[in-house]
């Protein structure tokens, strides 16, 4: 076990930033903390780094307590490095000087430094940039330098705070793939903070979802995507289609004249909300068989061309939804929409926090 967070809480005056959070990060594992602004993810990262104190609980790294109410190990003695949102490179130092500043402070052997330089520069594609200054680098190059600097001293734990947020959309996409590969080549234990679900999916072995300082869900990318713990989590992950329905049983609800089945535990005392991804919806052609899938009546209200597919906006008895289709449908056209029960999530409208299953191993 590398990092263990036990019952950690932190309050700023009347604001409860972190509320009794517990989880573990195994050696070599990448855990992404995902949540909106103000959910406590950066505060939690700062507590692990030693930049914030905690009010209760403790943080353990490789079996040693590094933060508790009575005991705080200084940040520089934790064996933890951090990649910041703005990279925080020294502007007056070259790429080579930036990367190995920490190693030289530690007076590491020159032969070992050369071996490390060859390894990092080849892996991170930095050859030829040794004597450039940060202002002479692209955003992606600056990010790779920041990562090389963080890895150059072989940290026990690498913290990454929104590392891709300053990049444009295309570069962010490229660097997600690149980062996922690089971090696994090093085998470094990583705690990563992001508000972007796609970034978390790309990088993480497990995703910890924070809501108002508490853990809403903790699991693999597949688990949180295929079985969101709450209506709030589904929304955070981009599942924006919501159809209001009347609950019939724990796993069935009625929309208009259609009976819909799916994954959930509905309460009979609250309206149901059906959540289904746009790309899981299938608009049926004339007389096309739904193959026993869930089906509802809908009317096309708008169509948007998105390159390879059309986004079809539909009005149903339970509200407006959108579907992706390879073919265009006409406005005011009456259609049926089909979707599989295993891709259908049912929530009670009066949803509170998730069940936090999988918080502790």
C-alpha positions, -999 to 999 in steps of 0.1 A, spaced: 0 0 0 14 34 -10 -10 61 1 -37 58 28 -62 86 36 -81 78 68 -111 99 80 -96 132 68 -116 164 74 -108 200 68 -129 231 75 -123 268 65 -144 289 89 -180 278 81 -171 259 49 -165 221 52 -140 215 24 -133 178 32 -157 157 52 -144 124 67 -127 111 35 -110 77 35 -94 58 5 -62 41 -5 -39 44 -35 -19 12 -41 18 12 -52 20 20 -89 -17 29 -92 -31 61 -108 -61 75 -90 -80 105 -104 -100 128 -81 -129 140 -102 -153 167 -93 -166 203 -100 -150 235 -86 -154 237 -49 -158 200 -42 -126 198 -22 -103 180 -46 -75 206 -46 -77 209 -8 -73 172 -5 -43 173 -28 -27 201 -7 -32 180 25 -14 151 9 14 174 -3 17 190 32 6 224 20 -25 223 42 -31 210 77 -60 187 85 -86 190 113 -90 152 119 -78 119 105 -43 111 91 -24 105 59 0 76 56 26 71 28 44 38 25 35 30 61 47 63 76 23 89 90 30 122 71 0 142 83 -22 141 114 -35 166 139 -3 162 160 23 152 134 32 170 102 61 160 80 74 190 60 65 189 23 102 187 12 107 156 33 77 136 21 92 121 -11 63 137 -30 66 157 -62 39 178 -79 30 188 -114 11 221 -112 -16 235 -135 7 262 -148 38 239 -148 58 263 -126 90 261 -146 119 284 -137 119 310 -165 157 318 -162 167 281 -164 171 259 -195 151 227 -199 181 207 -187 185 229 -156 148 228 -148 146 190 -149 177 183 -129 176 211 -104 164 188 -76 188 161 -85 218 185 -84 206 198 -50 208 162 -38 243 159 -53 234 128 -72 262 109 -91 270 125 -125 270 91 -142 235 83 -128 223 118 -138 234 111 -174 217 78 -175 185 94 -161 188 122 -187 190 98 -216 160 78 -203 138 108 -196 147 128 -227 141 97 -250 108 88 -233 94 123 -231 107 133 -266 127 162 -253 160 156 -273 172 188 -289 154 210 -263 181 208 -236 193 244 -239 159 261 -246 141 283 -220 105 277 -210 94 308 -231 108 291 -262 86 259 -257 51 250 -268 25 242 -241 29 205 -247 67 207 -244 64 227 -212 42 201 -198 66 173 -207 94 192 -190 73 196 -158 66 159 -158 103 150 -164 113 174 -135 88 157 -112 100 122 -121 137 130 -121 140 125 -83 121 92 -83 93 103 -60 73 79 -38 41 97 -50 34 121 -79 7 146 -75 -9 162 -107 -32 192 -103 -52 198 -135 -21 191 -157 -39 195 -190 -62 225 -183 -40 251 -199 -37 232 -232 -60 238 -263 -85 211 -271 -64 192 -298 -33 192 -277 -52 181 -246 -65 151 -265 -30 142 -277 -15 146 -242 -42 125 -225 -30 96 -246 6 104 -241 4 109 -204 -14 76 -199 14 58 -217 42 77 -199 30 73 -164 25 35 -168 61 32 -182 74 47 -150 51 28 -127 49 58 -104 21 60 -79 0 90 -90 -28 111 -74 -43 132 -101 -69 160 -99 -93 170 -127 -127 183 -135 -127 166 -169 -143 130 -170 -125 122 -203 -91 130 -187 -99 108 -157 -111 80 -180 -78 82 -200 -54 83 -171 -69 65 -141 -69 30 -128 -96 42 -104 -117 73 -102 -127 90 -69 -156 113 -74 -159 141 -48 -191 160 -40 -192 188 -14 -161 173 3 -174 137 5 -168 107 -16 -198 101 -39 -183 71 -58 -149 53 -61 -142 26 -87 -126 18 -120 -135 40 -150 -157 12 -163 -175 9 -130 -184 46 -126 -194 49 -162 -215 18 -164 -230 21 -129 -231 57 -117 -239 58 -80 -263 87 -82 -282 110 -105 -256 137 -97 -227 114 -108 -245 106 -140 -247 143 -147 -210 149 -139 -200 122 -163 -219 139 -191 -251 118 -192 -274 147 -198 -305 129 -212 -331 128 -184 -366 116 -188 -391 121 -160 -412 90 -154 -436 73 -129 -420 45 -109 -437 11 -111 -412 -12 -93 -376 -7 -82 -364 -13 -118 -393 -2 -140 -410 31 -147 -436 44 -171 -432 72 -197 -464 79 -215 -477 45 -225 -442 29 -225 -428 7 -197 -391 12 -193 -368 -12 -174 -332 -5 -163 -306 -5 -136 -316 12 -104 -335 10 -70 -365 33 -74 -385 47 -45 -423 47 -49 -425 80 -31 -407 100 -57 -408 106 -95 -383 85 -114 -356 99 -137 -344 78 -166 -309 85 -177 -295 72 -210 -265 83 -231 -271 100 -265 -251 74 -283 -271 45 -266 -303 58 -282 -314 43 -315 -341 61 -337 -362 34 -353 -370 35 -390 -405 27 -403 -417 -7 -390 -382 -15 -376 -382 -40 -348 -369 -28 -314 -357 -63 -306 -373 -61 -271 -354 -30 -262 -370 -1 -242 -390 21 -267 -407 55 -263 -426 77 -287 -408 110 -297 -411 139 -321 -381 155 -338 -378 192 -328 -343 201 -342 -313 185 -360 -276 195 -357 -249 183 -380 -217 173 -360 -194 161 -387 -198 123 -388 -232 122 -372 -264 142 -367 -276 151 -333 -313 147 -332 -332 166 -306 -364 148 -296 -394 157 -274 -409 128 -254 -436 125 -228 -409 128 -201 -390 157 -215 -365 166 -242 -335 143 -251 -309 141 -278 -297 111 -299 -268 106 -323 -276 92 -357 -257 86 -389 -288 97 -409 -308 129 -408 -344 130 -396 -369 158 -404 -382 183 -379 -417 174 -367 -412 138 -378 -428 113 -353 -404 85 -344 -398 58 -318 -366 57 -298 -351 24 -286 -324 18 -259 -312 -13 -241 -322 -20 -204 -285 -26 -195 -277 9 -207 -307 25 -189 -302 40 -154 -331 47 -131 -329 72 -103 -354 86 -79 -357 124 -84 -351 130 -46 -316 115 -49 -290 124 -22 -255 111 -19 -243 79 -35 -237 47 -15 -199 52 -15 -193 15 -23 -157 7 -28 -143 35 -7 -120 13 13 -102 -18 0 
